[in-house]
């Protein structure tokens, strides 16, 4: 799942990384790039778009704390794993 498509956090209001304290950087949740997720449902909304219900697994910057987030995302945020 491409978190940057699901949560476009770079638009308005987000602080620049060089203005964020190291304490916040070290304990914050990492929401960037492709993240593993479990897709549980597909559904279509009123305007014809397809959405997915997913559970995405995120960690803090140090990788010591994990969190499961249940989310609804648009189909363009979903990618299939590469076959081995």
N, C-alpha and C positions, 0 to 999 in steps of 0.2 A: 504494500500500500504506500502510495506517495503522499506523505504527510503535508508536503508543501502545497499540493493541490487540494487536500481536504481542509487544511487550516492555513490559508494565506496570511500568515501573521506579519509579514513584512510591510503591509500597507498601513500607514497612519497609526500613530500612537506607540509603536514599538520603539524602545530606546536603542540607540546604537550600541553595539557590543563593547566598544571602548569606554562607554559611560556606565557600564554595569559593574558593580563591585565584585571582587573575587569571591566573596562569601556567597553571593547569589549565583555566580557562574558555577561554583563547585557543587552546589546543592540543588540546582534547578533541573527540571525535567528536559531531556533532550528531544526536541520535536523538529527533526530535519531529515530530509532524504527519504530513502525507502526503508520501511520498517515492517517486520513480520506482523501479520494479522490473521485472525481467523474470521472468515466471512460466514455468517449464519443465514442471511436472507438476501434475496433480490426483491425489489418491488418497484412499481412504476407510480410516479406521482401525476398530479392533475395535468401538467403541461407536457406529458409524454416522456420526460426524463426517467432514466433508470437510476435507482439508488441502491446501495448495499448497507446492510447492518453488519457491523464488524466489531471485533474486539481487538484492539491494538495493544501491544506490549511495549512499554517505554521504561527507561531507566533514568536515574539522575546522571549528571556529567561524570561522576566518579564510577558509575556502574555498580554501586553498592545497594541502591534501593530500586525496587521495581514496582510498576503500577499497571493495572489493566484498565484501559479506557474503552467503554462501549460507545460507539459512534455511528452516526448515519453519514455516509459520504456519497458523492456523485460517482457515477460509473468511471469517469476519467481518472479517478484517484486509485482505482484498482488495477493491479497488474498480476499476471499469472507468474508463478515461479518458473525459472528457467529449467528445462528438463536436463537431466544429467546424462 
